[in-house]
Amino acid sequence: MSQFFDALKAGAKAAAGAMGPGGYAAAGRQVRCGHCSGEQLTLRSVPSHEVGAYALYGYALRCEGCSYVMLFGDAPERL
């Protein structure tokens, strides 16, 4: 029974770590903030909005250091 709780605790810790800020990669390269070159980013989904003839949707990475936001069409992968 102890192994079950150890595995449950490890899974919860990994899930909590995946939710917070961290490093991301897109197109095989590590993403860095375009303003301050920070590597601690938070992933958010962007709801669909129509802007003129374009539909804006996808994912946003927000820098934890300076709050700069970068938009992506496909979800960046967590490192």
N, C-alpha and C positions, 0 to 999 in steps of 0.2 A: 504494500500500500504506500510505502514511503517513496518508491520510484514514481508512482503516479503523481503524487504531489510535487515531487522534484521536477518532473516533466511539465506539469501544469504551471509551476512557477517560472520555469525557463521560457515557456511559450508566452506567458503574459509579459515577461520582461522584454522579449524580442518584439512583441507586438507594440508595446509602449515605445520602444526605441525607434520603430519604423514610423510612428506617427509624428515625432518631433522633427526639428531641423536636422539636416544632414547634407551629404554630398549627393549630387545627381550627375548623370551622363546623358547626352543626346548625340545621336549619330556617331557613337564611338568615342566621343571626347568628353572630358569632364567639363561641366558647366560652371562658370565663375561669374560673379556679378559684373555687369558691364560698367558699373560706376566705381565700386571700391575693390573689385577683384576678390570679394569674399566668397567662401566656399560653403558656408552654413545657410542652406536654403530650405524653404518650406513650400511644399506642393499643394496647390489648390486647383479645383476644377473651375472653369469659367463657363457660366451659363450662356446659352445661345441668344444673341442679340443681332438684329439686322441693322447694319450701318450703311445706308444708301443701297447699293446693289450687292453688298457683301454681307455674308453671315459670319459673325465673329463667335467662335466657340473653341474650346480646347482646354489647355492647362496653363496655369501661371506658376512660376517660381518666384517667390518673394525672398529677397535677401534679408537675413536677420540683422545684419550690421547697419544697413542704411535704408532699408525698406524699398529699394529699387525692385520693380516688377518686370519680369520677362515672360512673354507669351509663347506658347508652343502649340502646334496643331496636334501632335501625338504626345502621349505621356512620357516624360523623361524617366529613365530607370534609376532607381536608388542604388547608390554604391555601397 
